[in-house]
Amino acid sequence: MNTIAIIQARMGSTRLPGKVLLPLGQTNVLNYVVTRCKEIQGISKVIVATSHLDQDQPIVDWCRTNDILYFRGSEDDVLDRYYQCALEYNPDYVMRVTADCPFLDYHLASNMVDAIQESTTEIDIVTLLSPIPRGMPVEIISFESLQYIHNHGKESYHREHVTYYAYENPSTFHMHGINVDTHKNHPELRITLDTPEDYLLCQEIVKEFPDDILVPADKVIEFLLMHPEIVALNAHIEQKVVKL
């Protein structure tokens, strides 16, 4: 089974411009994401998908310097960017990752790949049966389903949010839910990067686990639960809603 991970990354951000290349510890945010994606079992390739805009050239430069596969496509039509990128690698499944999640749970992501490999029935999309902290989950979808969404998702929010069409039309797809360890069930935690406050929290995590890009998600969650003053740094941030 050929499964690739595509990381959507761009420099443009209304609340935290250039966030994917911000310094984090001894490296930067994007390196955290790429490195953790490479630890996901069953992934054949990790590709950074950015846009054709000049402002995203630093992402391309970083990928070239670090021998990371990259693809350039539409900035606004992220669904097309994913689809066109995937076409080049002829995958069976595509794992969708966003570059603003430096502490994604690569162990859980590996379990999602395992669920597909071990299933005796067709799976289009793997979902989680319980929520975990924002910024830690990934998505995995069959290439056939991605192609279907690309052909049928016509609304602007379908093009921006890649898999949104599938969750609006669940009966069209074979969805498979997997269990999550109860100690990860903390959706109140925000471990993503969209605002300066988020960046402060991520920096505090790195201070606790210096030079450990592969710190397990479990340890990150445990650390935050023990330090409510750090959780409070971005607890007030409201996630952007999908504009229908």
Disulfide bonds with the S-S distance in Angstrom:
none
